[in-house]
């Protein structure tokens, strides 16, 4: 029997319950965010893509997914 401990973060401004101890890669897969160009910002700091596997989400974190703006 497994027991997943949950915690709450802000995701794009809304409260979201997630499994405690997951990293950004796991979070993105759970949210079906796997394609496209975007950046991840946690607590108003951009996270380099190379660090997605190392950054563990914590209670109260504010995570935003931002798409680049294009135009001319």
C-alpha positions in Angstrom: 0.0 0.0 0.0 1.4 3.4 -0.9 0.5 6.7 0.7 1.1 9.8 -1.3 1.6 12.9 0.9 0.2 15.9 -0.8 1.2 19.6 -0.6 -0.2 22.7 -2.2 1.5 25.1 -4.6 0.3 27.9 -6.8 0.3 26.9 -10.4 -0.3 29.8 -12.8 -2.1 31.6 -10.0 -4.3 28.8 -8.8 -3.9 26.5 -5.8 -3.0 23.0 -6.9 -2.4 19.9 -4.7 0.6 17.9 -5.8 2.5 14.9 -4.5 5.2 16.0 -2.0 8.8 15.8 -3.3 8.3 15.8 -7.0 10.6 17.6 -9.3 9.7 19.9 -12.2 10.1 17.1 -14.8 7.6 14.9 -13.0 5.2 17.9 -12.5 5.3 18.8 -16.1 4.5 15.2 -17.1 1.6 15.0 -14.7 0.2 18.2 -16.2 0.7 16.9 -19.7 3.1 19.8 -20.5 5.7 18.0 -22.6 5.7 19.9 -26.0 6.2 23.4 -27.1 8.4 26.3 -26.1 8.0 27.6 -22.6 9.9 28.6 -19.5 9.3 27.6 -15.9 9.3 30.3 -13.3 9.3 29.4 -9.6 8.8 32.1 -7.0 9.6 34.7 -9.7 12.9 33.1 -10.7 13.4 31.4 -14.1 14.6 27.8 -13.8 17.0 26.7 -16.5 15.7 23.6 -18.4 18.9 21.8 -17.4 17.8 22.0 -13.7 14.2 20.7 -14.1 15.2 17.3 -12.8 17.0 18.8 -9.8 14.5 21.3 -8.5 12.0 19.8 -6.1 8.7 21.6 -5.6 7.9 22.6 -2.0 4.8 23.7 -0.2 3.8 27.3 -1.1 5.9 27.5 -4.2 4.5 29.6 -7.0 5.1 27.9 -10.3 4.3 29.6 -13.6 4.6 28.4 -17.2 5.3 31.2 -19.5 5.2 31.0 -23.3 7.5 33.2 -25.4 5.8 36.1 -27.1 6.5 36.4 -30.8 5.6 39.0 -33.3 6.9 41.8 -35.3 
